[in-house]
C-alpha cells in the first residue's frame, strides 16, 4: 500500500517495489474540492463559485465533487494575468521609500 498524506492506493508487490525504488508516488487524476484548492493555492469557495458559474468543469462521483487535474490546470492557465501597471499600491510604496 502506497500513501501520500490523504491518498492510499492498493498496488501489487511488484508495483510497490518499483515505486519505492524509483521514488514515485501514485496520485489521483481527480481531486476533491479541498484538495484541488490546496493544489491551486486558492480557497474552496473560489473553486465552488467557478464550478457553479460553469467556468470550471467538475464531475459528481456519488456524493463527492471531483475536479480533474487537467481541467484545473486549464482553468488556472485561462485566468487573466495581472499587468504591472495595475499595482498602484507598489508605485506609491516605492515613491515613499525615497523620502524615508
C-alpha positions in Angstrom: 0.0 0.0 0.0 1.4 3.4 -1.1 0.1 6.6 0.5 0.7 10.3 0.3 -0.9 12.2 3.2 -4.6 11.7 2.3 -4.5 9.1 -0.5 -3.9 5.4 -0.2 -3.8 3.1 -3.2 -3.5 -0.6 -3.2 -0.9 -1.9 -5.6 0.8 -5.2 -6.3 4.1 -6.1 -4.5 5.9 -5.6 -7.8 4.5 -2.2 -8.4 5.2 -1.2 -4.8 8.8 -2.3 -5.1 9.3 -0.3 -8.4 7.6 2.7 -6.9 9.7 2.5 -3.7 12.9 2.1 -5.7 12.2 5.0 -8.1 10.7 7.3 -5.5 7.4 7.5 -7.4 4.1 8.3 -5.7 0.8 7.4 -7.2 -1.5 10.5 -7.1 -5.1 10.6 -8.2 -6.2 12.2 -11.5 -9.3 13.6 -9.9 -9.2 15.9 -6.9 -11.9 16.7 -4.3 -12.6 20.4 -4.0 -10.5 20.8 -0.8 -7.5 19.0 -2.4 -8.0 21.0 -5.7 -8.0 24.3 -3.7 -4.8 23.3 -2.0 -3.2 22.3 -5.3 -4.2 25.6 -6.9 -3.4 27.7 -3.9 -6.9 29.2 -3.6 -9.9 28.8 -1.2 -12.5 26.2 -1.7 -15.2 28.9 -2.2 -13.4 30.2 -5.3 -13.5 26.8 -6.9 -17.1 26.2 -5.9 -18.1 29.5 -7.4 -16.2 28.7 -10.7 -18.0 25.3 -10.9 -21.4 26.8 -10.2 -20.8 29.6 -12.8 -19.7 26.9 -15.4 -16.2 28.2 -15.7 -14.6 25.1 -14.2 -15.6 21.5 -15.2 -16.3 19.1 -12.4 -17.9 15.6 -12.0 -20.0 14.1 -9.4 -19.0 10.7 -8.1 -21.5 9.6 -5.5 -21.6 12.5 -3.0 -18.1 13.8 -4.0 -17.5 16.6 -6.4 -14.3 15.7 -8.4 -12.2 18.1 -10.5 -9.8 16.5 -13.0 -6.3 17.8 -12.6 -6.1 18.6 -16.3 -9.3 20.7 -16.1 -8.0 22.6 -13.1 -4.7 23.3 -14.8 -6.5 24.6 -17.9 -8.8 26.8 -15.7 -5.8 28.3 -13.9 -4.0 29.0 -17.2 -7.1 30.7 -18.6 -7.2 33.3 -15.8 -6.0 36.8 -16.8 -2.6 37.9 -16.0 -2.2 40.9 -13.7 -0.3 43.6 -15.5 2.3 45.5 -13.6 0.5 48.8 -14.4 -2.4 47.9 -12.0 -0.1 47.7 -9.0 -0.7 51.3 -7.9 0.0 50.5 -4.2 3.5 49.4 -5.2 4.2 52.6 -7.0 3.1 54.6 -4.0 5.2 52.5 -1.7 8.3 52.9 -3.9 7.7 56.6 -4.1 7.6 56.8 -0.3 10.7 54.8 0.1 12.9 57.6 -1.2 11.5 60.1 1.4 12.2 57.9 4.4 
